[in-house]
Amino acid sequence: MDLTFSAEQEAFRKEARAWLEANVPSEPLASFDTKAGFEAHRAWERKLHAGGFAMVPWPVEYGGRGSDLLEWLVFEEEYWRAGAPGRVNQNGIFLLGPTIMEYGTPEQKARFLPKMASSDEVWCQGWSEPNAGSDMAAIQTTAVRDGDHFMINGQKTWASRGAFAHWLFGLFRTDPESHRHHGLSFILVPMDLPGMTVRPIQKINGKAAFAEVFFDDVRVPAENRLGPEGEGWGVAMATAGFERGLMLRSPARFQATANRLVRLHRETVERGAPVAPGMRERVARCWMDAEAYTLNTYQTVSKLLAGGKIGAEASLNKIFWSELDVRMHELALELLGPRAELLPGAPAAGDVGDWLDGYVFALSGPIYAGTNQIQRNIIAERILGLPRK
Amino acid sequence: MDFDFSEDQRLLQQAVRDFLEGECPPEWVRAQWQTDTGRDPAFWKRLAEVGVPGLLVPEAHGGLGLDETDLVLLLEETGRAALAEPVVATSVGAALLREIDGPLAATWLPKVASGDARLAVGHAGSPFVADAHVADLLFLSHEGALHAVPAERARVEAQPSIDGGQRLFLVGFDVGEPAADGDLARALQDAALDRGALCCAAEALGVADRLIALAVDYAGQRKQFGVAIGSFQAVKHMLADVKVELEYARSHVHRAAWSVAHAAATRAVDVSMAKLAACDAARAAARVSLQVHGAIGYTYEQDVHVWMKRAWSLDLAFGDSVFHRARLCAGVVDRTIPAAPFGFEPVNP
């Protein structure tokens, strides 16, 4: 065990910090859930890519930097320190990217990864269907083999940024006679094919970047299948592991929020505004939990670098970070008092900042990437060994 | 940066686990509760042969010369076994002797390593001293100074605890020449309290793990409505929640072990986080394990209460939760003692 950063890691931190300080936009970009904000975020991604920081842990040939996961954690710490924009292509770079790295053919890697790293192609997820949410094995959308193509029919839903994305990755039933998690294949679909209809859905924040996607005799080349035919479930589970586990929500995000919460508490007390008894400790506990998530992630990365794998324990992470995020935002709103419901543009909003927006987003955490109830089932059955039935 | 244990560290942990599974089964733990002293010198000698009490003792004095990152893995095992022998106090006392050095260390450390001496440590976190009745040497404070008191100069008054493994005492002693005073005494006392709290946190991890294992085992066997009760989501989700709490507590404990071993500036806050996280997890695991067992778990003959009471007594040892919560807040909110995020350095702390 050695809990110090090496000279190389410190040097990398310095380099990343200097680049970010010089390049991060001084004003926040518009939300990437609007068309204008989406394009502004893509422009930022191109800049990040040109600077060599778009995909730190990826091989250089795919637009990465060839660093290890520890340097990636260091980069994320600097990224959140700098208050840099959210990653508009997060479903691509953090979820699909590692899956292609593991299951893709050399042609697929060369075709998809570089354009993903530069956000020339932004990806959305096509997993959920109206009748397949928590029960994802109930997928009904079919992709029937027709010569060198798949013919897709059905409907996907809850595709984040699906209204603007260029590509969709998803699970489709390639064997119409199959049941449950058998007979599914993981297929990569361009969003502009004939027969595809994208219908935006407004989220509770009123923005319409979320989408449902209808497929009506959509023909996709067979080479767009990722991994073996009929074994898409296993490929999707690897992606889900990345989503619940390491990549999607790096710890610095929560350390940054915890730090802002501690500061908000201090400023509220200094202003003489009323603060609930016990608030001081609840705030400190959030900070402590953000540290726990960080320490745990460093432990996971150390194990991965020593040749280990992430399995069902990704479900532990997902519960911990998503519920911590809700708790931190709830405390912040409590500290803001009667102003907590004001939108940032309200004349009396003062320093409410984006806590409310963050809270609304945090509320989706325990739902997306597999509800926390599903995660608890996974922990109970696959980690603790309790009976399924 | 490598936040993982070495193969050797894991092997030593496994050796201690195997030893305790053989030598310290629940029946033996329960039998010890009933004896006069609750302690077994012959067992202590065997434990010394495995290297447990001498782990922090320098090799020059016959110990293993290892540090807290090794120790916490072994203490997780003593917790898992509900072993009540004075492993924590003796480890803390051994580190004090190592720091004080000189003739005192030369006299006592070889005896600690060989299992011929047990130590007790009084501290500011509690008026009570655990295992003062069997300790050969007691570290006690008086007017700011630290005293190393041989057993014959100490007067002990038993304070029975609900945890049958716990033996607490109020201790008086004839004040002689202190082992340390002034700033040195203060530094030693602070380090001892932090080391003791870390050790208790590590034991609490093992206690929590055992309580969860007992519940999982029972829930897999006990049938109601024609099925194992462990198949019910109401039962699964309670156990999943304490499992989450335990695994994140583990990360705090392992980091605090490093902070104690390397006298990090943030040691006090790191240790308090570890103690709070681990003892909260152990207490939560106790509640859930009891609930999963239902009425049978509420009986004296069933084992749940043995570990549940361990969770309670560890929570109070080397600073109760009020003490550690106050330190956490002092570090994080008031910034009167050092606290720092791991890795992340905010622009505007």
Interface residues (C-beta under 8 A of the other chain):
Chain A: M1 D2 L3 T4 F5 S6 Q9 L70 L73 V74 E77 W80 R81 A82 G83 P251 A252 Q255 A256 A258 N259 V262 R263 H265 R266 R280 E281 V283 A284 R285 W287 M288 D289 A290 E291 A292 Y293 T294 L295 N296 Y298 Q299 V301 S302 K303 L305 A306 E313 L316 I319 F320 Q373 Q375 R376 N377 I379 A380 E381 I383 L384 G385 L386 P387 R388 K389
Chain B: M1 D2 F3 D4 F5 S6 T69 I212 V216 A219 G220 V227 A228 G230 S231 Q233 V235 K236 H237 L239 A240 D241 K243 V244 E247 Y248 A249 R250 S251 H252 H254 R255 W258 H262 M273 L276 A277 R325 L328 C329 G331 V332 V333 P341 F342 G343 F344 E345 P346 V347 N348 P349
